[in-house]
Amino acid sequence: MNTNRARASARTVGVMVCPVPGEPPIPEKQFFRRLSSVGEKLGLTVFVFSPHRIDWQRERVVGYAYSATAGRWQKKWFPLPDAVYDRCFYSTPQSFAAFRKPLLRLANTPGVRFLGYGLKGKWNVHQMLMRDERLRPHIPKTELLEGADDIERWLEEEGELFLKPHGGSHGRGVLHIAASPRGYVAIGRTYRNEQVRYSFRSLPKLLEWTAKFTAGRKYLIQRFLRLTADDGTAFDIRALVQKNGKGRWSLTGIAVRQGAPGSVTSNLHGGGHAEEAEPFLRKLYGKAAADILQTVRDIALRVPEVLETHHGRLAELGVDIGVDAEGRVWVLEANSKPGRSSFAALPDKQASRDAIVNPLLYAKYLLDTRGPYAAPPGSMKSTDAIHDASDAI
């Protein structure tokens, strides 16, 4: 064993990120500061690193650790982490390609364990979820967008449709297209998170504009669900499910996200806000709210079990769930690198605290057991998951 690994007095959790401009070049600084504080109490050294800064010969990496005493991030050498918490977001297939080689090497390094491997794109997730009989009734009709003919067909059959990118997050690049008395209307958000609203007198003009809007990206075409509150604002439910200190899936919290006025999505990054789920649903659905909430909880815990069976190890998921006017519950998306802002905005801070503690409790569990991870039947190997992660861009 390399002496650098052998001399490590404390077990380490490396938070892997894609660098951002500035010093230190790390995103989510507040989240990672809180991780560092929690890690210290659990006997874990938490640091933030990029896989491009690894010295493979000496088995060490340049990382940043937050010093509460100094009140700042400190840059220094660390041994290769015992556990890796992946919080790296790739903006393009090219950016992922630049990380693929060191990621594969790190995943195959003895003694290094990833808490989980990032999911592939939305179409792949949709196909995995559709294999489960219990989830299938809660999944809206979805197809892979192949061309303009698909949009024309959906408009003829449904009168409206929803387009969302195979990869991406925060509601960027989505589009609601509907027939109107004067032609067609397209409402959505650009990849710069700017709202767009256009009217078209003819179908050819709509299709020409849509082709430019989606150019160069893989898209899904999906049944449009009317998920709105009484005032017409869009809303959905974010359920955060995480592995706990016993290595089991647990429901950390549920929050309602309401979108900004006029938005077709409820993402907080698009100007929305979060509310407590139970009183919000009770106001909309009355006595039926209790059954709706139970269905949401059941779905939220079922989704990670199904995905892990086909994909391989996961550590946490943000499961986005919609409830329509009739009270029917729909699975919208599942994200293996979820944010936590929905829970930080709620009066009850327990879910916000648990959202930060659980990844480290799970890391501690993995390091304590140290046994080889037995992937579920039919699941992917870690290297396969990393190879295919470019599909999620």
Protein Blocks (a to p, Z undefined) as FASTA:
>chain_A
ZZklmmmmbdcddddddddedjdfbehklmmmmmmmmmmmnopacddddfklccfklopa
ddddddfklopacdddddddfbdcdfbdcfbfklmmmmmmmmmmmmmgghiacfbdcddd
fklmmmmmmmpmklmmmpccddddfbfklmmmmmmmnopacdddfbdcehiaiacddddf
klpadddddfkopacddddfbfklmmmmmmmmmgoiacddddddddddfkopacdddddd
dddfkopacdfbdcdddddehiabfbfknopacddfklmmmmmnommlmmmmmmmmmmmm
mmmmmmmmmnopcfbdcddddddfkopacdfbdcfbdcfklmmmpmblmlmmmmmmmmmm
mmmmmmmnopacdddehiacfklmmmmmmmmZZ
